Amino acid sequence: MPLLKITTNREVDPARRPALLKAASQNIANMLGKPERYVMVVLETNADMTFGGDDAPLAYLELKSIGLPDDRTTEFSNFLCELMTGQLEIPAERIYIEFSDAERHLWGWNSATF
């Protein structure tokens, strides 16, 4: 049940969105060792955002997953920053990432919980 939520002040060409979403989905599944059929990726663009008082390109990401290994968050941060830099041309120093390890009973799906 990994969820990657990407919020950015960048405008993303509608033609590029599917490739970004697919790349993120596949890579999150591989990175976490989870089936891609459970991965959800949300892309919110053109958000009103500032970082350090500046509205230059920036992004805020949330990665949530049951069993998120906290000893690998540095690795995940590096991967996600590379993804944002490569796909959206956002410098790594303009990206914040929040990692959350979700408890099974607090994550619902298919009329139940995990």
N, CA, C and O atoms as CSV, one atom per row, in Angstrom:
chain,resi,resn,atom,element,x,y,z
A,1,MET,N,N,0.786,-1.186,0.000
A,1,MET,CA,C,0.000,0.000,0.000
A,1,MET,C,C,0.839,1.265,0.000
A,1,MET,O,O,0.435,2.272,0.583
A,2,PRO,N,N,1.980,1.235,-0.631
A,2,PRO,CA,C,2.757,2.467,-0.659
A,2,PRO,C,C,1.988,3.596,-1.350
A,2,PRO,O,O,1.290,3.386,-2.341
A,3,LEU,N,N,2.139,4.780,-0.801
A,3,LEU,CA,C,1.571,5.988,-1.387
A,3,LEU,C,C,2.683,7.007,-1.530
A,3,LEU,O,O,3.362,7.332,-0.556
A,4,LEU,N,N,2.872,7.508,-2.729
A,4,LEU,CA,C,3.784,8.618,-2.965
A,4,LEU,C,C,2.942,9.792,-3.428
A,4,LEU,O,O,2.280,9.726,-4.464
A,5,LYS,N,N,2.971,10.859,-2.659
A,5,LYS,CA,C,2.258,12.080,-3.022
A,5,LYS,C,C,3.296,13.141,-3.359
A,5,LYS,O,O,4.173,13.452,-2.554
A,6,ILE,N,N,3.179,13.685,-4.557
A,6,ILE,CA,C,4.100,14.708,-5.046
A,6,ILE,C,C,3.316,16.005,-5.194
A,6,ILE,O,O,2.353,16.073,-5.958
A,7,THR,N,N,3.726,17.020,-4.471
A,7,THR,CA,C,3.126,18.344,-4.599
A,7,THR,C,C,4.225,19.294,-5.044
A,7,THR,O,O,5.295,19.342,-4.438
A,8,THR,N,N,3.962,20.045,-6.098
A,8,THR,CA,C,4.966,20.953,-6.632
A,8,THR,C,C,4.313,22.236,-7.135
A,8,THR,O,O,3.130,22.256,-7.474
A,9,ASN,N,N,5.092,23.286,-7.176
A,9,ASN,CA,C,4.600,24.530,-7.762
A,9,ASN,C,C,4.872,24.586,-9.262
A,9,ASN,O,O,4.515,25.554,-9.932
A,10,ARG,N,N,5.504,23.545,-9.776
A,10,ARG,CA,C,5.786,23.464,-11.212
A,10,ARG,C,C,4.529,23.135,-11.994
A,10,ARG,O,O,3.642,22.432,-11.509
A,11,GLU,N,N,4.468,23.652,-13.205
A,11,GLU,CA,C,3.448,23.210,-14.148
A,11,GLU,C,C,4.048,22.031,-14.896
A,11,GLU,O,O,5.190,22.103,-15.350
A,12,VAL,N,N,3.304,20.962,-15.027
A,12,VAL,CA,C,3.795,19.769,-15.710
A,12,VAL,C,C,2.928,19.557,-16.938
A,12,VAL,O,O,1.706,19.437,-16.846
A,13,ASP,N,N,3.578,19.516,-18.077
A,13,ASP,CA,C,2.876,19.290,-19.341
A,13,ASP,C,C,2.033,18.024,-19.223
A,13,ASP,O,O,2.547,16.973,-18.840
A,14,PRO,N,N,0.736,18.115,-19.549
A,14,PRO,CA,C,-0.132,16.935,-19.455
A,14,PRO,C,C,0.407,15.718,-20.210
A,14,PRO,O,O,0.149,14.583,-19.808
A,15,ALA,N,N,1.139,15.935,-21.278
A,15,ALA,CA,C,1.700,14.817,-22.042
A,15,ALA,C,C,2.810,14.100,-21.270
A,15,ALA,O,O,3.080,12.928,-21.531
A,16,ARG,N,N,3.456,14.789,-20.322
A,16,ARG,CA,C,4.552,14.199,-19.542
A,16,ARG,C,C,4.085,13.521,-18.260
A,16,ARG,O,O,4.816,12.721,-17.677
A,17,ARG,N,N,2.886,13.833,-17.827
A,17,ARG,CA,C,2.395,13.305,-16.550
A,17,ARG,C,C,2.348,11.776,-16.499
A,17,ARG,O,O,2.824,11.196,-15.523
A,18,PRO,N,N,1.791,11.099,-17.518
A,18,PRO,CA,C,1.729,9.628,-17.435
A,18,PRO,C,C,3.100,8.976,-17.268
A,18,PRO,O,O,3.234,8.012,-16.515
A,19,ALA,N,N,4.103,9.481,-17.950
A,19,ALA,CA,C,5.448,8.901,-17.839
A,19,ALA,C,C,6.019,9.110,-16.433
A,19,ALA,O,O,6.650,8.210,-15.879
A,20,LEU,N,N,5.800,10.280,-15.865
A,20,LEU,CA,C,6.269,10.559,-14.507
A,20,LEU,C,C,5.565,9.646,-13.514
A,20,LEU,O,O,6.218,9.041,-12.664
A,21,LEU,N,N,4.249,9.538,-13.607
A,21,LEU,CA,C,3.488,8.698,-12.696
A,21,LEU,C,C,3.913,7.231,-12.813
A,21,LEU,O,O,4.074,6.549,-11.801
A,22,LYS,N,N,4.091,6.753,-14.029
A,22,LYS,CA,C,4.489,5.359,-14.240
A,22,LYS,C,C,5.892,5.088,-13.690
A,22,LYS,O,O,6.123,4.080,-13.023
A,23,ALA,N,N,6.824,6.001,-13.980
A,23,ALA,CA,C,8.193,5.836,-13.473
A,23,ALA,C,C,8.208,5.822,-11.949
A,23,ALA,O,O,8.893,5.002,-11.337
A,24,ALA,N,N,7.459,6.721,-11.344
A,24,ALA,CA,C,7.401,6.768,-9.882
A,24,ALA,C,C,6.795,5.484,-9.328
A,24,ALA,O,O,7.324,4.916,-8.373
A,25,SER,N,N,5.700,5.021,-9.910
A,25,SER,CA,C,5.025,3.816,-9.439
A,25,SER,C,C,5.931,2.585,-9.522
A,25,SER,O,O,6.066,1.838,-8.553
A,26,GLN,N,N,6.538,2.386,-10.670
A,26,GLN,CA,C,7.421,1.227,-10.848
A,26,GLN,C,C,8.603,1.270,-9.896
A,26,GLN,O,O,8.962,0.259,-9.292
A,27,ASN,N,N,9.201,2.432,-9.766
A,27,ASN,CA,C,10.391,2.545,-8.931
A,27,ASN,C,C,10.084,2.450,-7.448
A,27,ASN,O,O,10.885,1.902,-6.690
A,28,ILE,N,N,8.943,2.972,-7.016
A,28,ILE,CA,C,8.559,2.835,-5.605
A,28,ILE,C,C,8.337,1.357,-5.285
A,28,ILE,O,O,8.780,0.874,-4.243
A,29,ALA,N,N,7.656,0.642,-6.174
A,29,ALA,CA,C,7.425,-0.793,-5.964
A,29,ALA,C,C,8.755,-1.538,-5.844
A,29,ALA,O,O,8.940,-2.341,-4.929
A,30,ASN,N,N,9.663,-1.273,-6.755
A,30,ASN,CA,C,10.975,-1.935,-6.718
A,30,ASN,C,C,11.766,-1.557,-5.477
A,30,ASN,O,O,12.367,-2.413,-4.827
A,31,MET,N,N,11.763,-0.280,-5.156
A,31,MET,CA,C,12.524,0.231,-4.020
A,31,MET,C,C,12.050,-0.404,-2.711
A,31,MET,O,O,12.861,-0.737,-1.847
A,32,LEU,N,N,10.732,-0.569,-2.572
A,32,LEU,CA,C,10.171,-1.101,-1.330
A,32,LEU,C,C,9.954,-2.612,-1.361
A,32,LEU,O,O,9.625,-3.218,-0.341
A,33,GLY,N,N,10.141,-3.226,-2.552
A,33,GLY,CA,C,9.919,-4.654,-2.669
A,33,GLY,C,C,8.455,-5.033,-2.500
A,33,GLY,O,O,8.139,-6.082,-1.938
A,34,LYS,N,N,7.563,-4.179,-2.988
A,34,LYS,CA,C,6.119,-4.420,-2.876
A,34,LYS,C,C,5.522,-4.544,-4.268
A,34,LYS,O,O,6.061,-3.973,-5.215
A,35,PRO,N,N,4.427,-5.274,-4.417
A,35,PRO,CA,C,3.781,-5.390,-5.729
A,35,PRO,C,C,3.272,-4.021,-6.202
A,35,PRO,O,O,2.673,-3.269,-5.433
A,36,GLU,N,N,3.517,-3.719,-7.459
A,36,GLU,CA,C,3.094,-2.417,-7.984
A,36,GLU,C,C,1.577,-2.248,-7.948
A,36,GLU,O,O,1.082,-1.121,-7.913
A,37,ARG,N,N,0.844,-3.346,-7.955
A,37,ARG,CA,C,-0.618,-3.232,-7.953
A,37,ARG,C,C,-1.143,-2.530,-6.703
A,37,ARG,O,O,-2.295,-2.096,-6.687
A,38,TYR,N,N,-0.322,-2.408,-5.651
A,38,TYR,CA,C,-0.724,-1.714,-4.427
A,38,TYR,C,C,-0.174,-0.289,-4.342
A,38,TYR,O,O,-0.514,0.438,-3.409
A,39,VAL,N,N,0.652,0.120,-5.279
A,39,VAL,CA,C,1.292,1.441,-5.224
A,39,VAL,C,C,0.353,2.506,-5.794
A,39,VAL,O,O,-0.214,2.336,-6.873
A,40,MET,N,N,0.201,3.595,-5.057
A,40,MET,CA,C,-0.568,4.737,-5.529
A,40,MET,C,C,0.375,5.942,-5.591
A,40,MET,O,O,1.156,6.189,-4.672
A,41,VAL,N,N,0.283,6.683,-6.697
A,41,VAL,CA,C,1.069,7.908,-6.854
A,41,VAL,C,C,0.103,9.046,-7.159
A,41,VAL,O,O,-0.746,8.933,-8.042
A,42,VAL,N,N,0.241,10.133,-6.425
A,42,VAL,CA,C,-0.588,11.320,-6.605
A,42,VAL,C,C,0.328,12.457,-7.026
A,42,VAL,O,O,1.375,12.680,-6.419
A,43,LEU,N,N,-0.072,13.172,-8.065
A,43,LEU,CA,C,0.707,14.314,-8.552
A,43,LEU,C,C,-0.168,15.559,-8.511
A,43,LEU,O,O,-1.168,15.651,-9.223
A,44,GLU,N,N,0.217,16.513,-7.674
A,44,GLU,CA,C,-0.472,17.795,-7.576
A,44,GLU,C,C,0.488,18.869,-8.074
A,44,GLU,O,O,1.571,19.054,-7.519
A,45,THR,N,N,0.085,19.568,-9.117
A,45,THR,CA,C,0.956,20.583,-9.723
A,45,THR,C,C,0.358,21.973,-9.562
A,45,THR,O,O,-0.791,22.132,-9.147
A,46,ASN,N,N,1.160,22.968,-9.898
A,46,ASN,CA,C,0.754,24.372,-9.847
A,46,ASN,C,C,0.283,24.805,-8.461
A,46,ASN,O,O,-0.561,25.693,-8.342
A,47,ALA,N,N,0.820,24.189,-7.424
A,47,ALA,CA,C,0.438,24.537,-6.055
A,47,ALA,C,C,1.078,25.872,-5.663
A,47,ALA,O,O,2.191,26.189,-6.083
A,48,ASP,N,N,0.370,26.627,-4.870
A,48,ASP,CA,C,0.935,27.859,-4.315
A,48,ASP,C,C,1.881,27.459,-3.196
A,48,ASP,O,O,1.445,27.009,-2.136
A,49,MET,N,N,3.193,27.624,-3.435
A,49,MET,CA,C,4.203,27.168,-2.491
A,49,MET,C,C,5.394,28.117,-2.492
A,49,MET,O,O,5.717,28.733,-3.507
A,50,THR,N,N,6.035,28.222,-1.341
A,50,THR,CA,C,7.326,28.894,-1.252
A,50,THR,C,C,8.251,28.040,-0.396
A,50,THR,O,O,7.802,27.231,0.416
A,51,PHE,N,N,9.532,28.233,-0.593
A,51,PHE,CA,C,10.548,27.550,0.198
A,51,PHE,C,C,11.629,28.586,0.438
A,51,PHE,O,O,12.207,29.115,-0.511
A,52,GLY,N,N,11.903,28.876,1.690
A,52,GLY,CA,C,12.889,29.902,2.010
A,52,GLY,C,C,12.471,31.277,1.509
A,52,GLY,O,O,13.316,32.113,1.190
A,53,GLY,N,N,11.155,31.509,1.440
A,53,GLY,CA,C,10.642,32.794,0.982
A,53,GLY,C,C,10.704,32.988,-0.520
A,53,GLY,O,O,10.501,34.099,-1.010
A,54,ASP,N,N,10.983,31.925,-1.257
A,54,ASP,CA,C,11.190,31.993,-2.703
A,54,ASP,C,C,10.262,30.992,-3.389
A,54,ASP,O,O,10.087,29.871,-2.912
A,55,ASP,N,N,9.671,31.402,-4.508
A,55,ASP,CA,C,8.768,30.492,-5.211
A,55,ASP,C,C,9.409,29.843,-6.440
A,55,ASP,O,O,8.706,29.417,-7.355
A,56,ALA,N,N,10.738,29.768,-6.460
A,56,ALA,CA,C,11.432,29.009,-7.510
A,56,ALA,C,C,10.956,27.562,-7.437
A,56,ALA,O,O,10.413,27.159,-6.408
A,57,PRO,N,N,11.141,26.762,-8.495
A,57,PRO,CA,C,10.643,25.383,-8.499
A,57,PRO,C,C,11.000,24.616,-7.224
A,57,PRO,O,O,12.148,24.611,-6.779
A,58,LEU,N,N,9.978,23.966,-6.648
A,58,LEU,CA,C,10.154,23.201,-5.425
A,58,LEU,C,C,9.129,22.082,-5.375
A,58,LEU,O,O,8.171,22.066,-6.148
A,59,ALA,N,N,9.338,21.146,-4.459
A,59,ALA,CA,C,8.408,20.037,-4.300
A,59,ALA,C,C,8.390,19.569,-2.855
A,59,ALA,O,O,9.380,19.653,-2.128
A,60,TYR,N,N,7.228,19.077,-2.475
A,60,TYR,CA,C,7.041,18.412,-1.186
A,60,TYR,C,C,6.514,17.022,-1.494
A,60,TYR,O,O,5.510,16.877,-2.191
A,61,LEU,N,N,7.187,15.994,-0.976
A,61,LEU,CA,C,6.793,14.618,-1.223
A,61,LEU,C,C,6.445,13.931,0.082
A,61,LEU,O,O,7.048,14.203,1.120
A,62,GLU,N,N,5.471,13.044,0.024
A,62,GLU,CA,C,5.129,12.183,1.151
A,62,GLU,C,C,5.223,10.743,0.661
A,62,GLU,O,O,4.593,10.377,-0.331
A,63,LEU,N,N,5.997,9.941,1.346
A,63,LEU,CA,C,6.065,8.514,1.050
A,63,LEU,C,C,5.584,7.769,2.287
A,63,LEU,O,O,6.209,7.821,3.347
A,64,LYS,N,N,4.458,7.075,2.131
A,64,LYS,CA,C,3.871,6.307,3.225
A,64,LYS,C,C,3.793,4.850,2.797
A,64,LYS,O,O,3.478,4.535,1.650
A,65,SER,N,N,4.086,3.977,3.743
A,65,SER,CA,C,4.001,2.545,3.436
A,65,SER,C,C,3.962,1.750,4.733
A,65,SER,O,O,4.558,2.141,5.737
A,66,ILE,N,N,3.255,0.637,4.695
A,66,ILE,CA,C,3.300,-0.286,5.816
A,66,ILE,C,C,4.682,-0.926,5.815
A,66,ILE,O,O,5.133,-1.440,4.791
A,67,GLY,N,N,5.348,-0.894,6.955
A,67,GLY,CA,C,6.665,-1.502,7.062
A,67,GLY,C,C,7.770,-0.703,6.395
A,67,GLY,O,O,8.767,-1.281,5.964
A,68,LEU,N,N,7.616,0.611,6.299
A,68,LEU,CA,C,8.668,1.444,5.701
A,68,LEU,C,C,9.936,1.323,6.544
A,68,LEU,O,O,9.930,1.682,7.721
A,69,PRO,N,N,11.017,0.824,5.959
A,69,PRO,CA,C,12.245,0.630,6.740
A,69,PRO,C,C,12.951,1.959,7.014
A,69,PRO,O,O,13.480,2.592,6.100
A,70,ASP,N,N,12.951,2.374,8.286
A,70,ASP,CA,C,13.525,3.675,8.617
A,70,ASP,C,C,15.036,3.736,8.435
A,70,ASP,O,O,15.607,4.826,8.404
A,71,ASP,N,N,15.686,2.593,8.316
A,71,ASP,CA,C,17.129,2.592,8.090
A,71,ASP,C,C,17.483,2.801,6.613
A,71,ASP,O,O,18.661,2.825,6.256
A,72,ARG,N,N,16.461,2.952,5.750
A,72,ARG,CA,C,16.722,3.164,4.321
A,72,ARG,C,C,16.208,4.519,3.823
A,72,ARG,O,O,16.209,4.772,2.619
A,73,THR,N,N,15.771,5.386,4.733
A,73,THR,CA,C,15.192,6.655,4.281
A,73,THR,C,C,16.204,7.547,3.556
A,73,THR,O,O,15.816,8.307,2.669
A,74,THR,N,N,17.461,7.475,3.905
A,74,THR,CA,C,18.472,8.257,3.186
A,74,THR,C,C,18.555,7.785,1.739
A,74,THR,O,O,18.623,8.603,0.821
A,75,GLU,N,N,18.549,6.483,1.532
A,75,GLU,CA,C,18.548,5.903,0.186
A,75,GLU,C,C,17.294,6.339,-0.580
A,75,GLU,O,O,17.376,6.723,-1.747
A,76,PHE,N,N,16.139,6.278,0.081
A,76,PHE,CA,C,14.884,6.669,-0.564
A,76,PHE,C,C,14.883,8.162,-0.899
A,76,PHE,O,O,14.395,8.569,-1.953
A,77,SER,N,N,15.436,8.972,0.009
A,77,SER,CA,C,15.518,10.410,-0.238
A,77,SER,C,C,16.356,10.691,-1.480
A,77,SER,O,O,15.978,11.511,-2.317
A,78,ASN,N,N,17.478,10.020,-1.597
A,78,ASN,CA,C,18.339,10.190,-2.758
A,78,ASN,C,C,17.597,9.819,-4.040
A,78,ASN,O,O,17.633,10.562,-5.021
A,79,PHE,N,N,16.924,8.668,-4.030
A,79,PHE,CA,C,16.186,8.234,-5.210
A,79,PHE,C,C,15.093,9.230,-5.580
A,79,PHE,O,O,14.975,9.614,-6.744
A,80,LEU,N,N,14.297,9.649,-4.606
A,80,LEU,CA,C,13.186,10.557,-4.887
A,80,LEU,C,C,13.668,11.918,-5.368
A,80,LEU,O,O,13.058,12.516,-6.255
A,81,CYS,N,N,14.751,12.407,-4.792
A,81,CYS,CA,C,15.315,13.678,-5.270
A,81,CYS,C,C,15.818,13.543,-6.706
A,81,CYS,O,O,15.620,14.448,-7.516
A,82,GLU,N,N,16.462,12.433,-7.026
A,82,GLU,CA,C,16.910,12.203,-8.407
A,82,GLU,C,C,15.720,12.135,-9.366
A,82,GLU,O,O,15.790,12.648,-10.483
A,83,LEU,N,N,14.643,11.510,-8.932
A,83,LEU,CA,C,13.436,11.432,-9.753
A,83,LEU,C,C,12.871,12.821,-10.020
A,83,LEU,O,O,12.523,13.142,-11.157
A,84,MET,N,N,12.778,13.642,-8.990
A,84,MET,CA,C,12.236,14.999,-9.146
A,84,MET,C,C,13.160,15.883,-9.973
A,84,MET,O,O,12.698,16.703,-10.767
A,85,THR,N,N,14.449,15.717,-9.788
A,85,THR,CA,C,15.410,16.497,-10.563
A,85,THR,C,C,15.357,16.098,-12.036
A,85,THR,O,O,15.355,16.955,-12.920
A,86,GLY,N,N,15.313,14.803,-12.289
A,86,GLY,CA,C,15.285,14.308,-13.665
A,86,GLY,C,C,13.980,14.581,-14.381
A,86,GLY,O,O,13.982,14.955,-15.554
A,87,GLN,N,N,12.870,14.401,-13.694
A,87,GLN,CA,C,11.562,14.538,-14.328
A,87,GLN,C,C,11.028,15.970,-14.317
A,87,GLN,O,O,10.379,16.397,-15.272
A,88,LEU,N,N,11.299,16.714,-13.240
A,88,LEU,CA,C,10.698,18.044,-13.089
A,88,LEU,C,C,11.717,19.182,-13.008
A,88,LEU,O,O,11.350,20.350,-12.883
A,89,GLU,N,N,13.002,18.823,-13.080
A,89,GLU,CA,C,14.074,19.815,-13.022
A,89,GLU,C,C,14.016,20.664,-11.746
A,89,GLU,O,O,14.223,21.877,-11.770
A,90,ILE,N,N,13.728,19.984,-10.639
A,90,ILE,CA,C,13.715,20.639,-9.338
A,90,ILE,C,C,14.990,20.241,-8.607
A,90,ILE,O,O,15.245,19.053,-8.414
A,91,PRO,N,N,15.795,21.220,-8.197
A,91,PRO,CA,C,17.037,20.894,-7.480
A,91,PRO,C,C,16.744,20.186,-6.151
A,91,PRO,O,O,15.756,20.490,-5.482
A,92,ALA,N,N,17.603,19.253,-5.783
A,92,ALA,CA,C,17.411,18.471,-4.562
A,92,ALA,C,C,17.294,19.360,-3.324
A,92,ALA,O,O,16.580,19.015,-2.382
A,93,GLU,N,N,17.977,20.483,-3.318
A,93,GLU,CA,C,17.923,21.360,-2.145
A,93,GLU,C,C,16.603,22.125,-2.048
A,93,GLU,O,O,16.402,22.903,-1.115
A,94,ARG,N,N,15.700,21.905,-3.015
A,94,ARG,CA,C,14.381,22.555,-3.001
A,94,ARG,C,C,13.270,21.514,-2.832
A,94,ARG,O,O,12.128,21.732,-3.235
A,95,ILE,N,N,13.634,20.370,-2.221
A,95,ILE,CA,C,12.685,19.277,-2.036
A,95,ILE,C,C,12.676,18.852,-0.573
A,95,ILE,O,O,13.723,18.587,0.018
A,96,TYR,N,N,11.483,18.792,-0.003
A,96,TYR,CA,C,11.290,18.184,1.312
A,96,TYR,C,C,10.554,16.875,1.112
A,96,TYR,O,O,9.693,16.765,0.239
A,97,ILE,N,N,10.893,15.875,1.928
A,97,ILE,CA,C,10.243,14.566,1.853
A,97,ILE,C,C,9.861,14.129,3.262
A,97,ILE,O,O,10.679,14.154,4.181
A,98,GLU,N,N,8.612,13.733,3.411
A,98,GLU,CA,C,8.140,13.188,4.677
A,98,GLU,C,C,7.933,11.681,4.507
A,98,GLU,O,O,7.209,11.245,3.612
A,99,PHE,N,N,8.568,10.900,5.361
A,99,PHE,CA,C,8.427,9.442,5.342
A,99,PHE,C,C,7.533,9.017,6.501
A,99,PHE,O,O,7.694,9.492,7.625
A,100,SER,N,N,6.589,8.121,6.219
A,100,SER,CA,C,5.692,7.633,7.259
A,100,SER,C,C,5.538,6.124,7.149
A,100,SER,O,O,5.273,5.586,6.074
A,101,ASP,N,N,5.711,5.455,8.283
A,101,ASP,CA,C,5.476,4.021,8.377
A,101,ASP,C,C,4.060,3.845,8.910
A,101,ASP,O,O,3.796,4.133,10.077
A,102,ALA,N,N,3.157,3.378,8.069
A,102,ALA,CA,C,1.754,3.233,8.454
A,102,ALA,C,C,1.509,1.900,9.162
A,102,ALA,O,O,2.043,0.865,8.764
A,103,GLU,N,N,0.706,1.941,10.200
A,103,GLU,CA,C,0.307,0.713,10.878
A,103,GLU,C,C,-0.809,0.057,10.073
A,103,GLU,O,O,-1.698,0.737,9.560
A,104,ARG,N,N,-0.757,-1.247,9.968
A,104,ARG,CA,C,-1.713,-2.005,9.148
A,104,ARG,C,C,-3.166,-1.684,9.476
A,104,ARG,O,O,-3.987,-1.511,8.576
A,105,HIS,N,N,-3.477,-1.607,10.753
A,105,HIS,CA,C,-4.870,-1.382,11.142
A,105,HIS,C,C,-5.327,0.054,10.903
A,105,HIS,O,O,-6.511,0.356,11.052
A,106,LEU,N,N,-4.411,0.935,10.536
A,106,LEU,CA,C,-4.762,2.333,10.274
A,106,LEU,C,C,-4.734,2.670,8.787
A,106,LEU,O,O,-4.777,3.842,8.414
A,107,TRP,N,N,-4.661,1.653,7.942
A,107,TRP,CA,C,-4.654,1.871,6.496
A,107,TRP,C,C,-5.750,1.009,5.866
A,107,TRP,O,O,-5.660,-0.218,5.864
A,108,GLY,N,N,-6.774,1.655,5.337
A,108,GLY,CA,C,-7.911,0.941,4.766
A,108,GLY,C,C,-7.768,0.721,3.274
A,108,GLY,O,O,-7.140,1.511,2.569
A,109,TRP,N,N,-8.360,-0.367,2.806
A,109,TRP,CA,C,-8.393,-0.719,1.389
A,109,TRP,C,C,-9.431,-1.805,1.176
A,109,TRP,O,O,-9.534,-2.738,1.972
A,110,ASN,N,N,-10.185,-1.687,0.124
A,110,ASN,CA,C,-11.105,-2.740,-0.296
A,110,ASN,C,C,-12.078,-3.134,0.818
A,110,ASN,O,O,-12.319,-4.316,1.062
A,111,SER,N,N,-12.628,-2.125,1.485
A,111,SER,CA,C,-13.612,-2.304,2.567
A,111,SER,C,C,-13.048,-2.955,3.822
A,111,SER,O,O,-13.803,-3.446,4.661
A,112,ALA,N,N,-11.738,-2.962,3.953
A,112,ALA,CA,C,-11.101,-3.554,5.137
A,112,ALA,C,C,-9.829,-2.771,5.449
A,112,ALA,O,O,-9.634,-1.668,4.939
A,113,THR,N,N,-8.981,-3.333,6.272
A,113,THR,CA,C,-7.656,-2.763,6.520
A,113,THR,C,C,-6.626,-3.835,6.196
A,113,THR,O,O,-6.953,-5.007,6.014
A,114,PHE,N,N,-5.377,-3.401,6.131
A,114,PHE,CA,C,-4.312,-4.348,5.826
A,114,PHE,C,C,-3.943,-5.158,7.052
A,114,PHE,O,O,-3.059,-6.012,6.985
